[in-house]
Every structure is written in structure tokens, then in C-alpha cells.
Amino acid sequence: MDRYGKYSETTVGNSNSRATALCGGKAHGNGTETGYGGFKDFVAKTLTNGSENWPMSKAKNKGSKPQPNDNAKAVVTDLVALNRD
């Protein structure tokens, strides 16, 4: 089973958190979600008013470090995959 993160304004990289600010991001440590939140949840909870986490996500702890344009690349990858279907 995939360990999906729960969309949030920041990725929290500790073993007790599911919070991720990366589109399609996985949960850290023991955190799990039973299903993928979907693009609607990503927009509402991560991008908030459009001024957060674009094109790069934010992180709180030492967990996963945001990479330049990580959210932009993740969204494009998902959109291309949809087009193939």
C-alpha cells in the first residue's frame, strides 16, 4: 500500500507526521493516508490562495528538503500521465 501524505502548507519531516506540501508527496515515517487526496485537496490545502508552495514546496524540519520547482514538476508529470490515459 502506498503511504500518501496529507496535504498541508508545509512538509513536516518527522516520523509522526503525514503533512506534505508536495503534489503527490508521500507520508514520512509512520504517517499514512488510505487514499490520495487529489488535485482539489492539493490546491485548497497546499497552494492556499495561490501565493504558497508554487513553484516550490516548503518544509519545516530536516525531513525532505524542497527542490527547485518541485511542485511545478510534480503537477506537470501528473497532467502528462492523465493525457496518456
C-alpha distances in whole Angstrom, upper triangle without the diagonal:
4,6,9,13,15,18,21,25,24,21,21,20,20,18,18,17,15,18,18,21,19,18,15,14,11,12,14,14,13,13,10,10,8,10,11,15,17,20,22,20,21,24,25,23,23,26,28,32,31,33,30,27,28,28,27,25,26,24,26,25,25,21,21,24,24,26,28,27,24,23,26,24,20,22,24,21,19,23,24,20,21,25,24,22
4,6,10,13,15,18,21,20,17,18,17,18,16,17,15,13,15,14,17,15,15,11,11,8,9,12,13,12,11,8,8,8,8,9,12,14,17,19,18,17,21,22,20,20,23,25,29,28,29,26,23,25,25,23,21,22,21,23,22,22,18,17,21,21,22,25,24,20,19,22,20,17,19,21,18,16,20,21,18,19,23,22,21
4,7,10,13,15,19,17,14,15,14,14,13,13,12,9,12,11,15,14,14,10,9,6,5,8,9,9,7,5,6,7,8,9,12,14,17,19,16,16,20,21,18,18,21,23,27,26,27,24,21,23,23,22,19,20,18,20,19,19,16,15,18,19,21,23,23,19,18,21,20,17,19,21,19,17,21,22,20,21,25,24,23
4,7,9,12,16,15,12,13,13,14,14,13,11,8,9,9,12,11,10,7,6,4,5,9,11,11,8,6,5,7,7,6,8,11,13,15,13,12,16,17,15,15,18,20,23,23,24,21,18,20,21,19,16,17,16,18,18,19,15,14,17,17,19,22,20,17,16,19,18,14,16,19,17,15,18,20,18,19,23,23,22
4,6,9,12,11,9,10,11,12,12,11,8,5,6,5,9,9,9,8,6,5,4,7,10,11,7,6,6,9,9,8,8,11,13,14,11,11,14,15,12,12,15,17,20,20,21,18,15,18,19,17,14,14,13,15,15,16,13,13,15,15,17,20,19,15,14,18,18,14,16,19,18,16,19,22,20,21,24,25,24
4,6,10,10,9,10,12,13,14,12,9,5,5,6,8,10,10,9,8,8,7,10,13,13,9,8,7,10,9,8,7,10,12,12,9,9,12,12,9,10,13,14,18,18,19,16,15,17,19,17,14,14,14,15,16,18,15,15,17,16,19,21,20,17,15,18,19,16,16,20,19,17,20,23,21,21,25,26,25
4,7,8,8,11,13,15,16,15,11,8,6,5,6,8,8,9,8,10,10,12,16,16,12,12,10,13,12,9,7,9,10,10,7,6,9,9,6,6,10,11,14,15,16,13,11,14,15,14,11,12,12,14,16,18,16,15,16,15,17,19,17,15,12,15,17,14,14,18,18,16,18,21,21,20,24,25,25
4,5,7,9,12,14,16,14,11,9,5,5,5,9,10,12,10,12,11,13,16,17,13,14,13,16,15,13,11,13,13,13,9,8,10,9,5,5,9,9,13,14,14,11,10,13,15,14,10,10,10,11,14,16,15,14,15,14,17,18,17,15,13,16,18,16,16,20,20,19,21,24,24,24,27,28,28
4,7,10,13,15,18,17,13,12,8,7,6,9,11,14,12,15,14,15,19,20,17,17,17,20,19,17,14,15,14,14,11,9,10,10,6,5,7,8,11,11,11,7,7,11,13,12,8,7,9,10,13,16,15,14,14,13,16,17,16,14,12,15,18,16,16,20,21,20,22,25,25,25,28,30,30
4,6,9,12,15,14,11,11,7,6,5,8,12,14,11,13,12,13,16,18,15,16,17,20,19,17,15,17,16,17,14,12,13,13,10,8,10,11,14,14,13,9,8,12,13,11,7,5,5,6,9,12,11,11,11,10,13,15,15,13,12,16,17,16,17,20,21,20,23,25,25,26,29,31,31
4,6,9,12,12,9,8,5,4,5,7,11,12,9,10,9,9,12,14,12,14,15,18,18,16,15,17,17,18,15,13,15,15,12,10,13,14,17,17,16,12,10,14,15,11,8,6,4,6,8,10,8,8,9,9,12,15,15,12,12,16,17,15,17,20,20,19,22,25,24,25,28,29,30
4,6,9,9,6,7,5,7,9,11,14,15,11,11,9,8,10,12,11,13,15,18,19,18,17,19,20,21,17,16,18,18,14,13,16,17,20,20,19,16,14,17,18,15,11,9,6,5,6,8,7,8,10,11,15,18,18,16,16,20,20,18,20,23,23,23,26,28,27,28,31,32,33
4,7,9,7,8,8,8,11,12,15,15,12,11,9,6,8,11,10,13,15,19,20,18,19,21,22,23,20,18,21,21,17,16,19,20,24,23,22,18,16,19,20,16,13,11,7,7,5,6,4,6,9,11,14,18,19,16,17,20,21,19,21,24,23,23,26,28,27,29,32,33,33
4,6,6,9,9,11,14,15,18,18,14,12,9,6,6,9,9,13,15,19,20,20,20,23,24,25,22,20,23,23,19,18,22,23,26,26,25,21,19,23,23,20,16,14,11,9,7,8,6,9,12,15,18,22,23,20,20,24,24,22,24,27,26,26,29,31,30,31,35,35,35
4,6,8,11,13,16,17,20,18,15,12,9,6,4,6,7,11,14,17,19,19,20,23,25,26,22,22,25,25,21,20,24,25,29,29,28,24,22,25,26,23,19,18,14,13,11,11,9,12,15,18,21,24,25,22,22,26,26,23,26,29,27,27,30,32,30,32,35,35,35
4,7,9,12,16,17,20,19,15,13,9,7,6,6,6,10,12,16,18,18,19,22,24,25,21,21,24,23,19,19,23,23,27,28,27,24,22,25,26,23,20,18,15,13,12,14,12,14,17,19,23,26,26,23,23,27,27,24,26,29,28,27,30,33,31,32,35,36,35
4,6,9,12,14,16,16,12,11,7,6,7,7,5,8,11,14,16,16,16,19,20,21,17,17,20,19,16,15,19,20,23,24,24,20,18,22,23,20,16,15,12,11,11,13,11,12,15,17,20,23,23,20,20,23,24,21,23,26,25,24,27,29,28,29,32,33,33
4,6,10,12,13,12,10,8,5,6,8,8,5,6,8,11,12,12,12,15,17,18,14,14,17,17,13,13,17,18,22,22,22,19,17,20,21,19,15,14,12,13,13,15,12,12,15,16,19,22,21,18,17,21,21,18,20,23,22,21,24,26,25,25,29,30,29
4,7,9,11,11,9,9,7,8,11,12,8,10,10,14,14,13,12,14,15,16,12,12,14,14,10,10,14,15,18,19,19,15,13,17,18,16,12,11,9,10,11,13,11,11,14,14,17,19,19,16,15,18,19,17,18,21,21,20,23,25,24,25,28,29,29
4,6,8,9,6,7,7,9,12,13,11,11,11,15,14,12,11,13,13,15,12,10,13,13,10,8,12,13,17,17,17,13,11,14,15,12,9,9,8,10,11,13,11,10,11,11,14,16,15,12,11,15,16,13,14,18,18,17,19,22,21,22,25,26,26
4,7,9,7,10,11,12,16,17,14,15,14,17,16,13,12,13,12,13,11,8,10,11,8,6,8,11,14,13,13,9,7,10,11,9,5,6,7,10,13,14,12,11,11,9,12,13,12,10,8,12,13,11,12,16,16,15,18,20,20,21,24,26,26
4,6,5,8,10,12,16,18,15,15,15,17,15,12,12,12,11,13,12,8,11,13,11,8,10,13,16,14,15,11,8,10,10,8,6,8,9,13,14,15,13,10,11,8,10,12,10,7,6,9,10,8,9,13,13,12,15,17,17,18,21,22,23
4,5,9,12,14,18,19,16,15,14,16,14,10,10,9,8,11,10,6,9,12,11,8,10,13,16,14,15,13,10,10,11,10,9,12,13,16,18,19,16,13,14,12,12,14,11,8,6,9,9,6,7,10,10,9,12,14,14,15,17,19,19
4,7,10,13,16,17,15,13,12,13,11,8,8,8,9,12,11,8,12,14,13,11,13,16,19,18,19,16,13,14,14,13,12,14,15,18,19,19,16,14,15,14,14,16,14,11,9,11,11,7,8,11,10,9,12,14,13,14,17,18,18
4,7,9,13,14,12,11,11,13,12,9,10,11,12,14,12,10,13,15,13,11,14,17,20,18,19,16,13,14,14,13,10,12,12,15,15,16,12,10,12,11,13,15,14,10,9,13,12,9,11,14,13,12,15,17,16,17,21,21,21
4,7,10,11,9,8,9,11,11,9,11,13,14,17,14,13,17,18,15,14,17,19,23,22,23,19,16,18,18,16,13,14,13,15,15,15,12,10,13,13,15,18,17,13,13,16,15,12,15,17,16,15,18,20,18,20,23,23,23
4,7,8,5,6,8,11,11,11,12,15,17,18,15,14,18,18,15,15,18,20,24,23,23,20,17,20,20,18,15,15,13,14,14,14,11,11,14,15,17,20,20,16,16,19,19,16,18,21,19,18,22,23,22,23,26,27,26
4,6,6,8,11,14,15,15,16,18,20,22,19,17,21,21,18,17,20,22,25,25,25,21,18,21,22,19,15,15,12,13,11,11,8,9,12,14,17,20,21,17,17,21,20,18,20,23,22,21,25,26,25,26,29,29,29
4,6,9,12,15,17,17,18,21,23,25,22,21,24,24,21,20,24,25,29,29,28,25,22,25,25,22,19,18,15,15,13,13,10,11,15,17,20,24,24,21,21,25,24,21,24,27,25,24,28,29,27,29,32,32,32
4,6,10,13,15,16,18,21,23,25,21,21,25,24,21,21,25,26,30,30,30,26,24,27,27,25,21,20,18,17,16,16,13,15,19,20,23,26,27,23,23,27,26,23,25,28,26,25,29,30,28,29,33,33,32
4,7,10,12,13,14,18,20,21,18,18,21,21,18,18,21,22,26,26,27,23,21,24,25,22,19,18,16,16,15,16,13,14,18,19,22,25,25,21,21,24,24,21,23,26,24,23,26,28,26,27,31,31,30
4,7,9,10,12,15,18,19,16,16,20,20,17,17,21,22,26,26,27,24,22,24,25,23,20,20,18,18,18,19,16,16,19,20,23,26,25,21,20,24,23,20,21,24,23,21,24,26,24,24,28,28,27
4,6,7,8,12,15,16,13,14,18,17,15,16,19,20,24,24,26,23,21,23,24,23,20,20,19,20,20,21,18,18,21,21,23,26,25,21,20,23,23,19,20,23,21,19,22,24,22,22,26,26,25
4,7,9,12,16,17,14,16,19,19,18,19,22,23,26,27,28,26,24,26,27,25,22,23,22,23,24,25,21,21,24,24,26,28,27,23,22,25,24,20,21,24,22,19,22,24,22,21,25,25,23
4,6,9,12,13,12,13,16,17,16,17,20,21,24,24,26,24,22,23,24,23,21,22,22,24,24,25,22,21,24,23,25,27,25,21,19,22,22,18,18,21,19,16,19,21,18,18,22,22,20
4,6,9,11,9,10,13,14,13,14,17,18,21,21,23,21,19,20,21,20,18,20,20,22,23,24,21,19,21,20,22,23,21,18,16,18,18,14,14,17,16,13,15,18,15,15,19,20,18
4,7,8,6,7,10,11,10,11,14,15,18,18,20,18,17,18,19,19,17,18,19,21,22,24,21,20,21,20,22,23,21,18,15,17,18,14,14,17,16,13,16,19,17,16,20,21,20
4,6,6,6,9,10,11,12,13,15,17,17,19,18,16,17,18,18,17,19,20,23,24,26,23,21,22,20,21,22,19,17,14,15,16,13,11,14,14,11,12,15,14,13,16,18,17
4,5,5,6,9,10,10,11,12,15,14,17,15,14,14,15,16,15,18,20,22,24,26,23,21,22,19,20,20,17,15,12,13,14,11,9,12,13,10,10,14,14,12,15,17,17
4,5,5,6,9,10,10,11,13,13,16,15,15,15,17,18,17,19,21,23,26,27,25,23,24,21,23,23,20,18,14,15,17,15,12,15,16,13,14,17,17,15,18,21,19
4,5,5,6,8,9,10,13,13,16,14,14,15,17,17,15,17,18,20,22,25,22,21,22,20,21,22,19,17,14,16,18,15,13,17,17,15,16,19,19,17,20,23,22
4,6,6,5,7,9,12,11,13,11,10,11,13,13,11,14,15,18,20,22,20,18,18,16,18,18,16,14,10,12,14,11,10,14,15,12,14,17,17,16,19,22,21
4,6,6,5,6,8,8,11,10,10,10,12,14,12,15,17,19,22,24,22,20,20,18,19,19,16,15,11,12,15,13,11,14,16,14,14,18,18,17,20,23,22
4,6,6,5,8,9,12,11,12,13,15,16,14,16,18,19,22,25,23,22,22,20,21,21,19,18,14,16,19,16,14,18,20,17,18,22,22,20,23,26,25
4,6,5,9,10,12,10,10,13,15,15,12,13,14,16,19,21,20,19,19,17,20,20,18,17,14,16,18,16,15,19,20,18,19,23,23,22,25,27,27
4,5,9,9,10,7,7,9,11,11,9,10,12,14,17,19,18,16,16,14,16,16,15,13,10,13,15,13,13,16,18,16,18,21,21,21,24,26,26
4,6,5,7,5,6,7,10,10,9,11,14,16,19,21,20,18,18,15,16,16,14,13,10,11,15,13,12,15,17,16,17,20,21,21,23,26,26
4,6,7,6,9,10,13,14,12,13,15,17,21,23,22,21,20,18,20,19,17,17,14,15,18,17,16,19,21,20,20,24,24,24,26,29,29
4,6,7,10,11,14,15,14,15,18,20,23,26,25,24,23,20,21,20,18,18,15,16,20,19,17,20,23,21,21,25,26,25,27,30,30
4,6,8,7,10,12,12,14,17,19,23,25,24,22,21,18,19,17,15,16,13,13,16,16,14,17,20,19,19,22,24,23,24,27,28
4,7,7,10,11,11,12,15,18,21,23,23,21,19,16,17,16,14,15,13,13,17,17,16,18,21,21,21,24,26,26,27,30,31
4,6,8,9,8,8,12,14,17,20,19,18,16,13,15,14,13,13,11,12,16,15,15,18,20,20,20,23,25,25,27,29,30
4,6,5,4,6,10,13,16,17,17,14,13,10,11,11,9,9,7,9,12,12,12,15,17,17,18,21,22,22,24,27,28
3,5,6,9,13,16,19,20,19,17,15,11,11,10,7,9,6,7,10,11,10,13,15,16,16,19,20,21,22,25,26
4,7,10,14,17,20,20,19,16,14,10,10,8,5,7,5,5,8,10,10,11,14,15,15,17,19,20,21,24,25
4,7,10,14,16,16,16,13,10,7,7,6,5,5,5,7,9,10,11,13,15,16,17,19,21,22,23,25,27
4,7,10,13,14,13,10,9,6,8,8,8,7,6,9,11,11,12,15,16,16,18,20,21,22,24,26,27
4,7,10,11,11,10,8,6,9,10,11,10,10,13,15,14,16,18,19,20,22,24,25,26,28,30,31
4,6,8,8,7,6,7,10,13,14,12,12,16,17,16,18,21,21,21,24,26,26,28,30,31,32
4,7,8,9,9,10,14,16,17,16,16,20,21,20,22,25,25,25,28,30,30,31,34,35,35
4,5,8,9,11,14,17,19,17,18,22,22,21,23,26,26,26,29,31,31,32,35,36,37
4,6,7,10,13,17,19,17,19,22,22,21,24,26,26,26,29,31,31,32,35,36,37
4,6,9,12,16,18,15,17,20,20,18,21,24,23,23,27,28,27,29,32,33,33
4,6,9,13,14,12,13,17,16,15,18,20,19,20,23,25,24,26,29,29,30
4,6,10,12,10,12,15,15,15,18,20,19,21,24,25,25,27,29,30,31
4,7,8,7,9,12,12,12,15,17,17,18,21,22,23,25,27,28,29
4,6,5,9,10,10,11,14,15,15,17,19,20,21,24,25,26,28
4,6,8,9,9,11,14,14,15,17,19,20,21,23,25,26,28
4,6,5,6,9,10,11,12,14,15,17,18,20,21,23,25
4,6,5,6,9,10,11,12,14,16,17,19,20,22,23
4,5,5,6,9,10,11,12,14,15,17,18,20,22
4,6,5,6,9,10,11,12,14,16,17,19,21
4,6,5,6,9,10,11,12,14,15,17,19
4,6,5,6,9,10,11,13,14,16,17
4,5,5,6,9,10,11,12,15,16
4,5,5,6,9,10,11,13,15
4,6,5,6,9,10,11,13
4,6,5,6,9,10,11
4,5,5,6,9,10
4,5,5,7,9
4,5,5,7
4,5,5
4,5
4
